[in-house]
Amino acid sequence: MEGQVMIHVRFAADGSVTEIGERPPELTAQEWFNRLSRRAGNRLEALSGGRGFFRLERSEVDSFKVNGASKE
């Protein structure tokens, strides 16, 4: 399945991640955000109200999930 994916992120007032889409079950929300930030941080779009999103290709998201399945 190809195409773009928007991974929505919600931040707490202290900047920690409370919710994030496409998260592998073995990772916390913060761990998944950290992984995406290291690999595609330049594609995080910040929004108001403690929200943001990554706009990525489906193949990238799938690769990020598989390549590094253990906690980083």
Chimera marker file (.cmm) of the C-alpha trace (Angstrom):
<marker_set name="trace">
<marker id="1" x="0.000" y="0.000" z="0.000" r="1" g="1" b="0" radius="0.5"/>
<marker id="2" x="1.711" y="3.180" z="-1.185" r="1" g="1" b="0" radius="0.5"/>
<marker id="3" x="0.868" y="6.807" z="-0.653" r="1" g="1" b="0" radius="0.5"/>
<marker id="4" x="1.330" y="9.461" z="1.953" r="1" g="1" b="0" radius="0.5"/>
<marker id="5" x="0.571" y="8.932" z="5.613" r="1" g="1" b="0" radius="0.5"/>
<marker id="6" x="-0.063" y="11.670" z="8.144" r="1" g="1" b="0" radius="0.5"/>
<marker id="7" x="1.049" y="10.633" z="11.614" r="1" g="1" b="0" radius="0.5"/>
<marker id="8" x="-0.635" y="12.903" z="14.149" r="1" g="1" b="0" radius="0.5"/>
<marker id="9" x="1.148" y="13.782" z="17.385" r="1" g="1" b="0" radius="0.5"/>
<marker id="10" x="-0.229" y="15.303" z="20.578" r="1" g="1" b="0" radius="0.5"/>
<marker id="11" x="2.098" y="16.888" z="23.126" r="1" g="1" b="0" radius="0.5"/>
<marker id="12" x="1.674" y="17.524" z="26.852" r="1" g="1" b="0" radius="0.5"/>
<marker id="13" x="2.421" y="20.974" z="28.278" r="1" g="1" b="0" radius="0.5"/>
<marker id="14" x="5.950" y="19.806" z="29.210" r="1" g="1" b="0" radius="0.5"/>
<marker id="15" x="6.697" y="18.803" z="25.595" r="1" g="1" b="0" radius="0.5"/>
<marker id="16" x="6.418" y="15.058" z="26.086" r="1" g="1" b="0" radius="0.5"/>
<marker id="17" x="4.371" y="13.035" z="23.617" r="1" g="1" b="0" radius="0.5"/>
<marker id="18" x="1.032" y="11.734" z="24.887" r="1" g="1" b="0" radius="0.5"/>
<marker id="19" x="-0.446" y="10.351" z="21.654" r="1" g="1" b="0" radius="0.5"/>
<marker id="20" x="0.942" y="9.467" z="18.237" r="1" g="1" b="0" radius="0.5"/>
<marker id="21" x="-0.424" y="7.554" z="15.276" r="1" g="1" b="0" radius="0.5"/>
<marker id="22" x="0.972" y="4.420" z="13.607" r="1" g="1" b="0" radius="0.5"/>
<marker id="23" x="2.792" y="3.474" z="16.841" r="1" g="1" b="0" radius="0.5"/>
<marker id="24" x="4.195" y="-0.056" z="17.000" r="1" g="1" b="0" radius="0.5"/>
<marker id="25" x="2.832" y="-1.801" z="20.110" r="1" g="1" b="0" radius="0.5"/>
<marker id="26" x="6.286" y="-2.446" z="21.569" r="1" g="1" b="0" radius="0.5"/>
<marker id="27" x="7.118" y="1.284" z="21.722" r="1" g="1" b="0" radius="0.5"/>
<marker id="28" x="5.782" y="4.024" z="23.952" r="1" g="1" b="0" radius="0.5"/>
<marker id="29" x="4.412" y="7.150" z="22.308" r="1" g="1" b="0" radius="0.5"/>
<marker id="30" x="7.611" y="9.026" z="23.232" r="1" g="1" b="0" radius="0.5"/>
<marker id="31" x="9.880" y="6.275" z="21.846" r="1" g="1" b="0" radius="0.5"/>
<marker id="32" x="8.023" y="6.223" z="18.518" r="1" g="1" b="0" radius="0.5"/>
<marker id="33" x="8.184" y="10.011" z="18.287" r="1" g="1" b="0" radius="0.5"/>
<marker id="34" x="11.924" y="9.920" z="19.029" r="1" g="1" b="0" radius="0.5"/>
<marker id="35" x="12.475" y="7.332" z="16.286" r="1" g="1" b="0" radius="0.5"/>
<marker id="36" x="10.508" y="9.350" z="13.747" r="1" g="1" b="0" radius="0.5"/>
<marker id="37" x="12.285" y="12.542" z="14.777" r="1" g="1" b="0" radius="0.5"/>
<marker id="38" x="15.713" y="10.986" z="14.280" r="1" g="1" b="0" radius="0.5"/>
<marker id="39" x="14.817" y="9.611" z="10.861" r="1" g="1" b="0" radius="0.5"/>
<marker id="40" x="12.420" y="12.226" z="9.490" r="1" g="1" b="0" radius="0.5"/>
<marker id="41" x="12.457" y="15.155" z="11.908" r="1" g="1" b="0" radius="0.5"/>
<marker id="42" x="12.598" y="17.677" z="9.092" r="1" g="1" b="0" radius="0.5"/>
<marker id="43" x="9.099" y="16.565" z="8.098" r="1" g="1" b="0" radius="0.5"/>
<marker id="44" x="7.410" y="17.285" z="11.424" r="1" g="1" b="0" radius="0.5"/>
<marker id="45" x="4.893" y="20.069" z="10.979" r="1" g="1" b="0" radius="0.5"/>
<marker id="46" x="4.009" y="21.827" z="14.226" r="1" g="1" b="0" radius="0.5"/>
<marker id="47" x="0.464" y="23.026" z="14.813" r="1" g="1" b="0" radius="0.5"/>
<marker id="48" x="-1.057" y="25.120" z="17.568" r="1" g="1" b="0" radius="0.5"/>
<marker id="49" x="-2.562" y="23.582" z="20.669" r="1" g="1" b="0" radius="0.5"/>
<marker id="50" x="0.199" y="21.059" z="21.357" r="1" g="1" b="0" radius="0.5"/>
<marker id="51" x="-0.267" y="19.154" z="18.115" r="1" g="1" b="0" radius="0.5"/>
<marker id="52" x="1.730" y="18.296" z="15.034" r="1" g="1" b="0" radius="0.5"/>
<marker id="53" x="2.115" y="15.704" z="12.334" r="1" g="1" b="0" radius="0.5"/>
<marker id="54" x="4.644" y="13.919" z="10.192" r="1" g="1" b="0" radius="0.5"/>
<marker id="55" x="3.829" y="13.607" z="6.488" r="1" g="1" b="0" radius="0.5"/>
<marker id="56" x="5.627" y="10.469" z="5.267" r="1" g="1" b="0" radius="0.5"/>
<marker id="57" x="5.380" y="7.855" z="2.565" r="1" g="1" b="0" radius="0.5"/>
<marker id="58" x="3.762" y="4.561" z="3.607" r="1" g="1" b="0" radius="0.5"/>
<marker id="59" x="6.936" y="2.674" z="2.654" r="1" g="1" b="0" radius="0.5"/>
<marker id="60" x="8.987" y="4.890" z="4.993" r="1" g="1" b="0" radius="0.5"/>
<marker id="61" x="6.658" y="4.323" z="7.933" r="1" g="1" b="0" radius="0.5"/>
<marker id="62" x="6.710" y="0.569" z="7.366" r="1" g="1" b="0" radius="0.5"/>
<marker id="63" x="10.510" y="0.645" z="7.153" r="1" g="1" b="0" radius="0.5"/>
<marker id="64" x="10.800" y="2.659" z="10.375" r="1" g="1" b="0" radius="0.5"/>
<marker id="65" x="8.632" y="0.080" z="12.125" r="1" g="1" b="0" radius="0.5"/>
<marker id="66" x="10.658" y="-2.910" z="10.884" r="1" g="1" b="0" radius="0.5"/>
<marker id="67" x="14.166" y="-1.431" z="10.989" r="1" g="1" b="0" radius="0.5"/>
<marker id="68" x="14.555" y="-1.080" z="14.706" r="1" g="1" b="0" radius="0.5"/>
<marker id="69" x="11.748" y="-3.229" z="16.036" r="1" g="1" b="0" radius="0.5"/>
<marker id="70" x="13.476" y="-3.333" z="19.405" r="1" g="1" b="0" radius="0.5"/>
<marker id="71" x="13.445" y="-0.306" z="21.663" r="1" g="1" b="0" radius="0.5"/>
<marker id="72" x="16.032" y="2.343" z="20.876" r="1" g="1" b="0" radius="0.5"/>
<link id1="1" id2="2" r="1" g="1" b="0" radius="0.2"/>
<link id1="2" id2="3" r="1" g="1" b="0" radius="0.2"/>
<link id1="3" id2="4" r="1" g="1" b="0" radius="0.2"/>
<link id1="4" id2="5" r="1" g="1" b="0" radius="0.2"/>
<link id1="5" id2="6" r="1" g="1" b="0" radius="0.2"/>
<link id1="6" id2="7" r="1" g="1" b="0" radius="0.2"/>
<link id1="7" id2="8" r="1" g="1" b="0" radius="0.2"/>
<link id1="8" id2="9" r="1" g="1" b="0" radius="0.2"/>
<link id1="9" id2="10" r="1" g="1" b="0" radius="0.2"/>
<link id1="10" id2="11" r="1" g="1" b="0" radius="0.2"/>
<link id1="11" id2="12" r="1" g="1" b="0" radius="0.2"/>
<link id1="12" id2="13" r="1" g="1" b="0" radius="0.2"/>
<link id1="13" id2="14" r="1" g="1" b="0" radius="0.2"/>
<link id1="14" id2="15" r="1" g="1" b="0" radius="0.2"/>
<link id1="15" id2="16" r="1" g="1" b="0" radius="0.2"/>
<link id1="16" id2="17" r="1" g="1" b="0" radius="0.2"/>
<link id1="17" id2="18" r="1" g="1" b="0" radius="0.2"/>
<link id1="18" id2="19" r="1" g="1" b="0" radius="0.2"/>
<link id1="19" id2="20" r="1" g="1" b="0" radius="0.2"/>
<link id1="20" id2="21" r="1" g="1" b="0" radius="0.2"/>
<link id1="21" id2="22" r="1" g="1" b="0" radius="0.2"/>
<link id1="22" id2="23" r="1" g="1" b="0" radius="0.2"/>
<link id1="23" id2="24" r="1" g="1" b="0" radius="0.2"/>
<link id1="24" id2="25" r="1" g="1" b="0" radius="0.2"/>
<link id1="25" id2="26" r="1" g="1" b="0" radius="0.2"/>
<link id1="26" id2="27" r="1" g="1" b="0" radius="0.2"/>
<link id1="27" id2="28" r="1" g="1" b="0" radius="0.2"/>
<link id1="28" id2="29" r="1" g="1" b="0" radius="0.2"/>
<link id1="29" id2="30" r="1" g="1" b="0" radius="0.2"/>
<link id1="30" id2="31" r="1" g="1" b="0" radius="0.2"/>
<link id1="31" id2="32" r="1" g="1" b="0" radius="0.2"/>
<link id1="32" id2="33" r="1" g="1" b="0" radius="0.2"/>
<link id1="33" id2="34" r="1" g="1" b="0" radius="0.2"/>
<link id1="34" id2="35" r="1" g="1" b="0" radius="0.2"/>
<link id1="35" id2="36" r="1" g="1" b="0" radius="0.2"/>
<link id1="36" id2="37" r="1" g="1" b="0" radius="0.2"/>
<link id1="37" id2="38" r="1" g="1" b="0" radius="0.2"/>
<link id1="38" id2="39" r="1" g="1" b="0" radius="0.2"/>
<link id1="39" id2="40" r="1" g="1" b="0" radius="0.2"/>
<link id1="40" id2="41" r="1" g="1" b="0" radius="0.2"/>
<link id1="41" id2="42" r="1" g="1" b="0" radius="0.2"/>
<link id1="42" id2="43" r="1" g="1" b="0" radius="0.2"/>
<link id1="43" id2="44" r="1" g="1" b="0" radius="0.2"/>
<link id1="44" id2="45" r="1" g="1" b="0" radius="0.2"/>
<link id1="45" id2="46" r="1" g="1" b="0" radius="0.2"/>
<link id1="46" id2="47" r="1" g="1" b="0" radius="0.2"/>
<link id1="47" id2="48" r="1" g="1" b="0" radius="0.2"/>
<link id1="48" id2="49" r="1" g="1" b="0" radius="0.2"/>
<link id1="49" id2="50" r="1" g="1" b="0" radius="0.2"/>
<link id1="50" id2="51" r="1" g="1" b="0" radius="0.2"/>
<link id1="51" id2="52" r="1" g="1" b="0" radius="0.2"/>
<link id1="52" id2="53" r="1" g="1" b="0" radius="0.2"/>
<link id1="53" id2="54" r="1" g="1" b="0" radius="0.2"/>
<link id1="54" id2="55" r="1" g="1" b="0" radius="0.2"/>
<link id1="55" id2="56" r="1" g="1" b="0" radius="0.2"/>
<link id1="56" id2="57" r="1" g="1" b="0" radius="0.2"/>
<link id1="57" id2="58" r="1" g="1" b="0" radius="0.2"/>
<link id1="58" id2="59" r="1" g="1" b="0" radius="0.2"/>
<link id1="59" id2="60" r="1" g="1" b="0" radius="0.2"/>
<link id1="60" id2="61" r="1" g="1" b="0" radius="0.2"/>
<link id1="61" id2="62" r="1" g="1" b="0" radius="0.2"/>
<link id1="62" id2="63" r="1" g="1" b="0" radius="0.2"/>
<link id1="63" id2="64" r="1" g="1" b="0" radius="0.2"/>
<link id1="64" id2="65" r="1" g="1" b="0" radius="0.2"/>
<link id1="65" id2="66" r="1" g="1" b="0" radius="0.2"/>
<link id1="66" id2="67" r="1" g="1" b="0" radius="0.2"/>
<link id1="67" id2="68" r="1" g="1" b="0" radius="0.2"/>
<link id1="68" id2="69" r="1" g="1" b="0" radius="0.2"/>
<link id1="69" id2="70" r="1" g="1" b="0" radius="0.2"/>
<link id1="70" id2="71" r="1" g="1" b="0" radius="0.2"/>
<link id1="71" id2="72" r="1" g="1" b="0" radius="0.2"/>
</marker_set>
